[in-house]
Amino acid sequence: MHNIIIENECGCVKRSDLENNLSISSKDEALTKAIEMKNKMNEEFCGKHEFEVAESSNNFIISFASAKPQSSGCCGGGHC
């Protein structure tokens, strides 16, 4: 069995219809489902977090992606 685990459930995950800790017998089907879930989370959630999928043993872990660099609003021209 291959599991799909959503780590760090934010409020958007909790309010969604996504099911956590899914078990699927086929590795290919589990990976496909994990990617579909990740894409839905990135496209439909509030945008405060970006999600990624990583494989660990028989698990596909959906977690927060590395933080996006925040813009300070400075254009880099040296006058800000």
Buried (B, 14 or more C-beta within 10 A) or exposed (E): EBBBBBEEEBEBBEEBEBEBEBEBEEEEEBBEBBBEBBEBBBEEBEEEBBBEBEEEEEBBBBBEBEEEEEEEEEEEEEEE
